[in-house]
Amino acid sequence: MARSATKLASKAAAKISLHLRIDFGAGRSIGPGKIRLLELINETGSISAAGRALEMSYRQAWLLVDELNRMFDKPVVSAQTGGGGGGGTVVTETGNDIVRLYREMERRTHASSMAENRALARLLAPLPAK
């Protein structure tokens, strides 16, 4: 392979992103969107704020949280009452475990597929000139 083609393949491989989706069957799955929603709920303490950050309605964010809570044996997200701000939402220990395990699986998957990513990048057609 020509040196410039190798260089282009390396640049393309560096830009490859891998997205992990785990299907548990019976319509139950987790992927980058639900995991990011949990991370943002952790950061903001609010389903509404997390939804806004992902450019989704409160209803859509709430439905995803409800789906997660029904999917797992223990709650993933729970409401917290009281306080000057009127409470909020917390990601439970189970929810934090899910995020941690997912991110570790994602990291390992990405690390173990680097050679294949580079091989796929070498097979890409060149981008059209700007």
Backbone as a printed PyTorch tensor [residue, N CA C, xyz], in Angstrom:
tensor([[[  0.8470,  -1.1740,   0.0000],
         [  0.0000,   0.0000,   0.0000],
         [  0.8880,   1.2310,   0.0000]],

        [[  0.4990,   2.2150,  -0.7620],
         [  1.2570,   3.4520,  -0.8250],
         [  1.2640,   4.1290,   0.5420]],

        [[  2.3320,   4.8730,   0.7770],
         [  2.4960,   5.5190,   2.0790],
         [  1.3610,   6.4800,   2.3900]],

        [[  0.8950,   7.2510,   1.3970],
         [ -0.1890,   8.2000,   1.6380],
         [ -1.4950,   7.4710,   1.9450]],

        [[ -1.7150,   6.3160,   1.3200],
         [ -2.9220,   5.5350,   1.5970],
         [ -2.8850,   4.9970,   3.0250]],

        [[ -1.7120,   4.5860,   3.4750],
         [ -1.5600,   4.0980,   4.8460],
         [ -1.8320,   5.2200,   5.8350]],

        [[ -1.3370,   6.4020,   5.5150],
         [ -1.5420,   7.5630,   6.3680],
         [ -3.0300,   7.9020,   6.4580]],

        [[ -3.7330,   7.8520,   5.3190],
         [ -5.1730,   8.1150,   5.3040],
         [ -5.9300,   7.0730,   6.1120]],

        [[ -5.5220,   5.8090,   5.9920],
         [ -6.1790,   4.7370,   6.7490],
         [ -5.9800,   4.9480,   8.2450]],

        [[ -4.7950,   5.3870,   8.6470],
         [ -4.5250,   5.6380,  10.0550],
         [ -5.3930,   6.7740,  10.5760]],

        [[ -5.5350,   7.8370,   9.7750],
         [ -6.3940,   8.9520,  10.1750],
         [ -7.8400,   8.5060,  10.2820]],

        [[ -8.2970,   7.7070,   9.3280],
         [ -9.6810,   7.2120,   9.3620],
         [ -9.8890,   6.3250,  10.5780]],

        [[ -8.9270,   5.4640,  10.8930],
         [ -9.0460,   4.5730,  12.0510],
         [ -9.0990,   5.3790,  13.3410]],

        [[ -8.3760,   6.4840,  13.3890],
         [ -8.3790,   7.3210,  14.5830],
         [ -9.7460,   7.9700,  14.7990]],

        [[-10.5130,   8.1500,  13.7400],
         [-11.8170,   8.7930,  13.8400],
         [-12.9660,   7.7940,  14.0000]],

        [[-12.6650,   6.5210,  13.9510],
         [-13.7050,   5.5000,  14.0800],
         [-14.2500,   5.5190,  15.4960]],

        [[-15.5590,   5.4850,  15.5960],
         [-16.1670,   5.3430,  16.9180],
         [-16.9820,   4.0570,  16.9200]],

        [[-16.9250,   3.3840,  18.0130],
         [-17.6100,   2.1090,  18.1580],
         [-18.7140,   2.3010,  19.1940]],

        [[-19.9290,   1.8960,  18.8540],
         [-21.0570,   2.0480,  19.7670],
         [-21.5670,   0.6720,  20.1490]],

        [[-21.6430,   0.4490,  21.4300],
         [-22.0430,  -0.8440,  21.9540],
         [-23.5240,  -0.8090,  22.3330]],

        [[-24.2660,  -1.7750,  21.8510],
         [-25.6700,  -1.9460,  22.2290],
         [-25.8040,  -3.3790,  22.7250]],

        [[-26.3980,  -3.5190,  23.8920],
         [-26.5750,  -4.8380,  24.4820],
         [-28.0620,  -5.1710,  24.4570]],

        [[-28.4150,  -6.2230,  23.7240],
         [-29.7960,  -6.6820,  23.6390],
         [-29.9700,  -7.8710,  24.5570]],

        [[-30.8940,  -7.7540,  25.5010],
         [-31.1550,  -8.8130,  26.4690],
         [-32.3170,  -9.7070,  26.0410]],

        [[-32.9230,  -9.4200,  24.9060],
         [-34.0880, -10.1720,  24.4600],
         [-35.3690,  -9.5440,  24.9990]],

        [[-36.4870,  -9.9690,  24.4470],
         [-37.8090,  -9.4820,  24.8590],
         [-37.9040,  -7.9540,  24.7750]],

        [[-37.2070,  -7.3560,  23.7960],
         [-37.2660,  -5.9090,  23.5970],
         [-36.4830,  -5.1000,  24.6180]],

        [[-35.6670,  -5.7510,  25.4190],
         [-34.8960,  -5.0480,  26.4510],
         [-33.4660,  -4.8400,  25.9670]],

        [[-32.9960,  -3.5840,  26.0260],
         [-31.6420,  -3.2890,  25.5780],
         [-31.1170,  -2.0330,  26.2600]],

        [[-29.7980,  -1.9440,  26.2860],
         [-29.1410,  -0.7050,  26.7120],
         [-28.0810,  -0.3700,  25.6760]],

        [[-27.8600,   0.9120,  25.5270],
         [-26.8700,   1.3800,  24.5760],
         [-26.3760,   2.7500,  24.9910]],

        [[-25.6960,   3.4360,  24.0930],
         [-25.0680,   4.7070,  24.4540],
         [-26.0530,   5.7790,  24.9190]],

        [[-27.2490,   5.7970,  24.3630],
         [-28.2190,   6.8280,  24.7430],
         [-28.7060,   6.6840,  26.1700]],

        [[-29.1030,   5.4920,  26.5480],
         [-29.5960,   5.2620,  27.9130],
         [-28.4720,   5.4400,  28.9260]],

        [[-27.2900,   4.9940,  28.5710],
         [-26.1540,   5.1470,  29.4880],
         [-25.8300,   6.6230,  29.6710]],

        [[-25.8240,   7.3860,  28.5780],
         [-25.5440,   8.8290,  28.6970],
         [-26.6290,   9.5320,  29.5080]],

        [[-27.8760,   9.1070,  29.3500],
         [-28.9680,   9.6800,  30.1450],
         [-28.7010,   9.4500,  31.6290]],

        [[-28.3000,   8.2470,  32.0080],
         [-27.9800,   7.9740,  33.4100],
         [-26.8150,   8.8390,  33.8970]],

        [[-25.7870,   8.9890,  33.0750],
         [-24.6460,   9.8260,  33.4500],
         [-25.0810,  11.2730,  33.6800]],

        [[-25.9520,  11.7750,  32.8100],
         [-26.4110,  13.1580,  32.9470],
         [-27.3410,  13.3350,  34.1390]],

        [[-28.1430,  12.3360,  34.4460],
         [-28.9680,  12.4020,  35.6600],
         [-28.0540,  12.4650,  36.8720]],

        [[-26.9830,  11.6930,  36.8560],
         [-25.9930,  11.7490,  37.9400],
         [-25.4010,  13.1520,  38.0670]],

        [[-25.0860,  13.7630,  36.9400],
         [-24.4580,  15.0930,  36.9430],
         [-25.4230,  16.1920,  37.3620]],

        [[-26.6730,  16.1060,  36.8920],
         [-27.6210,  17.2000,  37.0990],
         [-28.6050,  16.9730,  38.2380]],

        [[-28.8170,  15.7120,  38.6230],
         [-29.8120,  15.4070,  39.6440],
         [-31.2360,  15.5860,  39.1510]],

        [[-31.4060,  15.5740,  37.8150],
         [-32.7150,  15.8680,  37.2480],
         [-32.9300,  15.1270,  35.9330]],

        [[-34.0760,  14.4560,  35.8250],
         [-34.4310,  13.8110,  34.5580],
         [-34.6720,  14.8770,  33.4980]],

        [[-35.3230,  15.9510,  33.8920],
         [-35.6400,  17.0350,  32.9620],
         [-34.3710,  17.6720,  32.3920]],

        [[-33.4260,  18.0100,  33.2690],
         [-32.1680,  18.6340,  32.8120],
         [-31.3630,  17.6640,  31.9560]],

        [[-31.3450,  16.3960,  32.3400],
         [-30.6230,  15.3910,  31.5520],
         [-31.2500,  15.2650,  30.1690]],

        [[-32.5730,  15.2420,  30.1130],
         [-33.2750,  15.1720,  28.8320],
         [-32.9610,  16.3740,  27.9580]],

        [[-32.9980,  17.5730,  28.5570],
         [-32.6770,  18.7950,  27.7920],
         [-31.2690,  18.7240,  27.2240]],

        [[-30.3240,  18.2230,  28.0170],
         [-28.9360,  18.1120,  27.5530],
         [-28.8320,  17.1770,  26.3500]],

        [[-29.7370,  16.2160,  26.2640],
         [-29.7460,  15.2740,  25.1390],
         [-30.7500,  15.6770,  24.0590]],

        [[-31.2970,  16.8730,  24.2180],
         [-32.2760,  17.4170,  23.2670],
         [-33.4870,  16.5000,  23.0990]],

        [[-34.0000,  16.0290,  24.2350],
         [-35.2240,  15.2250,  24.2110],
         [-36.2010,  15.8120,  25.2260]],

        [[-37.4530,  15.5090,  25.0360],
         [-38.4790,  16.0100,  25.9420],
         [-38.3600,  15.3140,  27.3020]],

        [[-38.9470,  15.9600,  28.3030],
         [-38.9860,  15.3370,  29.6210],
         [-39.6900,  13.9900,  29.5250]],

        [[-40.7950,  13.9390,  28.7710],
         [-41.5600,  12.6950,  28.6500],
         [-40.6980,  11.5710,  28.0690]],

        [[-39.9470,  11.8630,  27.0210],
         [-39.0980,  10.8330,  26.4170],
         [-38.0290,  10.3670,  27.4020]],

        [[-37.4150,  11.3060,  28.1120],
         [-36.3980,  10.9490,  29.1070],
         [-37.0290,  10.1120,  30.2200]],

        [[-38.2060,  10.5170,  30.6790],
         [-38.8830,   9.7910,  31.7430],
         [-39.2420,   8.3780,  31.2920]],

        [[-39.7100,   8.2400,  30.0550],
         [-40.0510,   6.9090,  29.5370],
         [-38.8270,   5.9940,  29.4820]],

        [[-37.6700,   6.5480,  29.1110],
         [-36.4410,   5.7490,  29.1020],
         [-36.0460,   5.3290,  30.5170]],

        [[-36.1850,   6.2400,  31.4740],
         [-35.8840,   5.9110,  32.8700],
         [-36.8510,   4.8370,  33.3660]],

        [[-38.1220,   4.9880,  33.0500],
         [-39.1170,   3.9920,  33.4490],
         [-38.7930,   2.6230,  32.8430]],

        [[-38.3870,   2.6330,  31.5760],
         [-37.9960,   1.3850,  30.9030],
         [-36.8130,   0.7280,  31.6080]],

        [[-35.8180,   1.5320,  31.9750],
         [-34.6550,   1.0040,  32.6950],
         [-35.0610,   0.4360,  34.0540]],

        [[-35.9160,   1.1560,  34.7660],
         [-36.3530,   0.6840,  36.0790],
         [-37.1270,  -0.6270,  35.9900]],

        [[-37.8760,  -0.8130,  34.9170],
         [-38.6280,  -2.0620,  34.7320],
         [-37.7290,  -3.1970,  34.2450]],

        [[-36.6720,  -2.8490,  33.5470],
         [-35.7880,  -3.8420,  32.9350],
         [-34.9390,  -4.5840,  33.9720]],

        [[-34.5170,  -3.8750,  35.0010],
         [-33.5990,  -4.4640,  35.9690],
         [-34.3340,  -4.8420,  37.2570]],

        [[-33.7330,  -5.7650,  37.9910],
         [-34.3390,  -6.3140,  39.2020],
         [-34.5270,  -5.2510,  40.2810]],

        [[-33.5820,  -4.3280,  40.3670],
         [-33.6510,  -3.2450,  41.3540],
         [-33.7460,  -1.9180,  40.6060]],

        [[-34.3100,  -0.8770,  41.2470],
         [-34.4110,   0.4300,  40.5740],
         [-33.0500,   0.9540,  40.1220]],

        [[-33.0690,   1.6030,  38.9930],
         [-31.8680,   2.2000,  38.4050],
         [-31.8140,   3.6920,  38.7490]],

        [[-32.9770,   4.3110,  38.8010],
         [-33.1340,   5.7310,  39.1210],
         [-34.2680,   5.8400,  40.1290]],

        [[-34.1160,   6.7220,  41.1140],
         [-35.2060,   6.9260,  42.0630],
         [-35.3580,   8.4070,  42.3790]],

        [[-36.5680,   8.7610,  42.7750],
         [-36.8650,  10.1440,  43.1470],
         [-36.3630,  10.3820,  44.5590]],

        [[-35.8840,  11.5880,  44.7750],
         [-35.4130,  11.9900,  46.0930],
         [-36.2860,  13.1620,  46.5180]],

        [[-36.9320,  13.0640,  47.6520],
         [-37.8600,  14.1080,  48.0790],
         [-37.2090,  15.0680,  49.0530]],

        [[-37.8670,  16.2200,  49.2000],
         [-37.4610,  17.1850,  50.2100],
         [-36.3630,  18.1150,  49.7700]],

        [[-35.9250,  18.9150,  50.7350],
         [-34.8530,  19.8690,  50.4650],
         [-35.3880,  21.1760,  49.9190]],

        [[-34.5650,  22.1790,  49.9450],
         [-34.9430,  23.5080,  49.4700],
         [-35.3000,  23.5400,  48.0010]],

        [[-34.6610,  22.6870,  47.2230],
         [-34.9360,  22.6420,  45.7930],
         [-36.0950,  21.7300,  45.4420]],

        [[-36.7230,  21.1220,  46.4420],
         [-37.8650,  20.2670,  46.1790],
         [-37.4980,  18.8460,  45.7930]],

        [[-36.2920,  18.4200,  46.0940],
         [-35.8980,  17.0510,  45.7810],
         [-35.1900,  16.9620,  44.4540]],

        [[-35.2300,  15.7960,  43.8870],
         [-34.5530,  15.5830,  42.6180],
         [-34.5640,  14.1170,  42.2760]],

        [[-33.6350,  13.7150,  41.4730],
         [-33.5470,  12.3350,  41.0080],
         [-32.1250,  11.8380,  41.2270]],

        [[-32.0090,  10.6020,  41.6880],
         [-30.6780,  10.0190,  41.8900],
         [-30.5730,   8.7050,  41.1270]],

        [[-29.3870,   8.4560,  40.6230],
         [-29.0730,   7.1640,  40.0300],
         [-28.6590,   6.2730,  41.1970]],

        [[-29.2900,   5.1260,  41.2940],
         [-29.0420,   4.2130,  42.4140],
         [-27.7060,   3.4920,  42.2510]],

        [[-27.3550,   2.7140,  43.2510],
         [-26.1430,   1.9000,  43.1740],
         [-26.2250,   0.9460,  41.9750]],

        [[-27.4000,   0.3610,  41.7800],
         [-27.5900,  -0.5240,  40.6200],
         [-27.3640,   0.2450,  39.3250]],

        [[-27.9290,   1.4480,  39.2320],
         [-27.7490,   2.2700,  38.0380],
         [-26.2950,   2.6090,  37.7950]],

        [[-25.5790,   2.9560,  38.8600],
         [-24.1530,   3.2670,  38.7260],
         [-23.3610,   2.0290,  38.3190]],

        [[-23.7570,   0.8690,  38.8310],
         [-23.1040,  -0.3840,  38.4140],
         [-23.3130,  -0.6290,  36.9250]],

        [[-24.5250,  -0.3780,  36.4420],
         [-24.8330,  -0.5710,  35.0210],
         [-23.9560,   0.3320,  34.1580]],

        [[-23.8490,   1.6040,  34.5400],
         [-23.0150,   2.5500,  33.7860],
         [-21.5580,   2.0920,  33.7980]],

        [[-21.0620,   1.7270,  34.9640],
         [-19.6640,   1.2980,  35.0870],
         [-19.3880,   0.0540,  34.2390]],

        [[-20.2580,  -0.9350,  34.3360],
         [-20.0640,  -2.1750,  33.5730],
         [-20.1500,  -1.9280,  32.0770]],

        [[-21.1100,  -1.1020,  31.6580],
         [-21.2630,  -0.7810,  30.2370],
         [-20.0120,  -0.0780,  29.7130]],

        [[-19.5470,   0.9360,  30.4290],
         [-18.3650,   1.6900,  29.9760],
         [-17.1250,   0.7960,  29.9340]],

        [[-17.0110,  -0.1370,  30.8710],
         [-15.8730,  -1.0600,  30.8430],
         [-15.9710,  -1.9910,  29.6390]],

        [[-17.1640,  -2.5110,  29.3530],
         [-17.3520,  -3.3490,  28.1710],
         [-17.0380,  -2.5690,  26.8990]],

        [[-17.4760,  -1.3240,  26.8590],
         [-17.2250,  -0.4660,  25.7000],
         [-15.7220,  -0.2520,  25.5130]],

        [[-15.0210,   0.0360,  26.6090],
         [-13.5750,   0.2710,  26.5560],
         [-12.8480,  -0.9860,  26.0590]],

        [[-13.2100,  -2.1280,  26.6100],
         [-12.5630,  -3.3750,  26.2050],
         [-12.8660,  -3.7250,  24.7540]],

        [[-14.0900,  -3.5150,  24.3390],
         [-14.4730,  -3.8080,  22.9530],
         [-13.6750,  -2.9370,  21.9920]],

        [[-13.5850,  -1.6540,  22.3170],
         [-12.8260,  -0.7350,  21.4700],
         [-11.3540,  -1.1450,  21.4070]],

        [[-10.7710,  -1.4300,  22.5660],
         [ -9.3490,  -1.7870,  22.6180],
         [ -9.0650,  -3.0800,  21.8530]],

        [[ -9.9610,  -4.0450,  21.9600],
         [ -9.7000,  -5.3390,  21.3170],
         [-10.0000,  -5.3390,  19.8220]],

        [[-10.6250,  -4.2880,  19.3180],
         [-10.9710,  -4.2680,  17.8940],
         [-10.1620,  -3.2540,  17.0870]],

        [[ -9.0860,  -2.7280,  17.6510],
         [ -8.2930,  -1.7050,  16.9530],
         [ -7.7300,  -2.2200,  15.6270]],

        [[ -7.2330,  -3.4370,  15.5860],
         [ -6.6670,  -3.9680,  14.3390],
         [ -7.7460,  -4.0590,  13.2630]],

        [[ -8.9200,  -4.5210,  13.6480],
         [-10.0300,  -4.6190,  12.6900],
         [-10.4980,  -3.2390,  12.2510]],

        [[-10.4980,  -2.2840,  13.1710],
         [-10.8730,  -0.9100,  12.8160],
         [ -9.9190,  -0.3470,  11.7640]],

        [[ -8.6210,  -0.5770,  11.9600],
         [ -7.6350,  -0.1000,  10.9830],
         [ -7.8220,  -0.8030,   9.6380]],

        [[ -8.1070,  -2.1070,   9.6820],
         [ -8.3240,  -2.8600,   8.4350],
         [ -9.5580,  -2.3450,   7.7020]],

        [[-10.6150,  -2.0660,   8.4440],
         [-11.8200,  -1.5080,   7.8140],
         [-11.5400,  -0.1240,   7.2260]],

        [[-10.7770,   0.6800,   7.9540],
         [-10.4440,   2.0290,   7.4690],
         [ -9.6720,   1.9620,   6.1490]],

        [[ -8.8030,   0.9610,   5.9910],
         [ -8.0520,   0.8130,   4.7530],
         [ -8.9680,   0.4770,   3.5820]],

        [[-10.1250,  -0.0920,   3.8480],
         [-11.0600,  -0.4750,   2.7970],
         [-12.0220,   0.6510,   2.3900]],

        [[-12.0180,   1.7390,   3.1550],
         [-12.9250,   2.8520,   2.8670],
         [-12.5660,   3.5280,   1.5380]],

        [[-13.5930,   3.9780,   0.8580],
         [-13.3670,   4.8010,  -0.3320],
         [-12.8880,   6.1670,   0.1280]],

        [[-12.0650,   6.8200,  -0.6630],
         [-11.6110,   8.1720,  -0.2770],
         [-12.7930,   9.1380,  -0.2450]],

        [[-12.6910,  10.1090,   0.6460],
         [-13.7200,  11.1540,   0.6950],
         [-13.5790,  12.0590,  -0.5110]],

        [[-14.6850,  12.5660,  -1.0230],
         [-14.5910,  13.4910,  -2.1690],
         [-13.8540,  14.7690,  -1.7550]],

        [[-13.1590,  15.3470,  -2.6890],
         [-12.4340,  16.5910,  -2.4430],
         [-13.4270,  17.6960,  -2.1150]],

        [[-13.0030,  18.5870,  -1.2280],
         [-13.8850,  19.7020,  -0.8120],
         [-13.9090,  20.7870,  -1.8430]]])
